[in-house]
């Protein structure tokens, strides 16, 4: 069997924090809880409640079902404006590749 729902939520929150370039402290402030509470939920010593999941999803601008689906779906659903690097413009501005004869 795959990852538990609790594990998927913890992984999704970690992936969203990374993708958005946010810290646990910033997420905690947005949720109105302490950083220690976010840390306990992320370490598995406390669980993310459904109400928490709804608040996390709203904070990141995604549907709660995307959060519950796990890190891949959650980060794919993350709006471009919430990403650490806005949009996908970085892919069009790749460094020049110097071709060398091998």
C-alpha positions in Angstrom: 0.0 0.0 0.0 1.1 3.6 -0.7 1.7 6.5 1.6 -0.9 7.2 4.3 -3.1 10.2 4.0 -1.3 11.9 6.9 2.0 11.2 5.1 0.7 12.7 1.9 -0.5 15.8 3.6 2.8 16.3 5.4 4.7 15.7 2.2 2.4 18.1 0.3 2.8 20.8 2.9 6.6 20.4 2.7 6.6 20.6 -1.1 4.3 23.7 -1.1 6.6 25.4 1.5 9.6 24.7 -0.8 7.8 25.6 -4.0 6.5 28.9 -2.6 9.8 29.7 -0.9 8.1 30.0 2.5 9.2 29.0 6.0 7.2 27.2 8.6 7.0 30.5 10.5 5.4 32.2 7.5 2.9 29.4 7.1 2.1 29.5 10.8 1.5 33.2 10.7 -0.9 32.8 7.7 -2.8 30.0 9.6 -2.8 31.9 12.9 -0.9 29.2 14.8 2.7 29.0 16.2 5.7 27.8 14.2 6.0 25.0 16.8 2.4 23.8 16.0 3.3 23.6 12.3 6.6 21.8 13.2 4.7 19.2 15.3 2.2 18.6 12.4 5.1 18.3 9.9 7.0 15.9 12.1 3.9 13.7 12.7 3.7 14.3 16.5 0.4 16.1 15.8 -2.0 15.7 12.9 -3.2 18.1 10.3 -6.9 18.4 10.8 -9.4 18.8 7.9 -9.9 22.4 9.0 -6.1 22.9 8.9 -6.0 21.3 5.4 -8.6 23.7 4.2 -6.7 26.6 5.6 -3.4 25.4 4.0 -5.1 24.9 0.7 -6.7 28.3 0.8 -3.4 29.9 1.7 -1.7 28.4 -1.3 -4.7 29.0 -3.6 -5.3 25.3 -4.4 -8.2 23.0 -3.9 -8.1 21.0 -0.7 -8.3 17.8 -2.7 -5.1 18.7 -4.5 -3.4 19.0 -1.1 -4.8 15.6 0.1 -3.6 14.0 -3.2 0.0 14.5 -2.2 3.0 16.6 -3.1 3.0 16.2 -6.8 -0.6 17.2 -7.3 -0.4 20.0 -4.7 2.7 21.6 -6.3 1.3 21.2 -9.8 -1.9 23.0 -8.7 0.1 25.9 -7.1 -0.6 29.1 -9.0 2.3 30.6 -10.8 2.0 33.8 -8.7 2.6 31.8 -5.5 5.8 30.1 -6.8 9.2 31.1 -5.6 10.2 31.9 -9.2 7.1 33.7 -10.8 5.7 32.0 -13.8 7.6 29.7 -16.2 9.6 32.5 -17.8 12.8 30.9 -16.4 12.5 28.1 -19.0 12.5 30.7 -21.8 15.5 32.4 -20.4 17.9 29.5 -20.2 21.6 30.3 -20.3 23.1 30.1 -23.7 24.5 26.6 -24.5 27.9 26.5 -26.1 28.1 23.6 -28.5 31.5 22.0 -28.6 32.7 19.4 -31.0 33.4 16.1 -29.3 
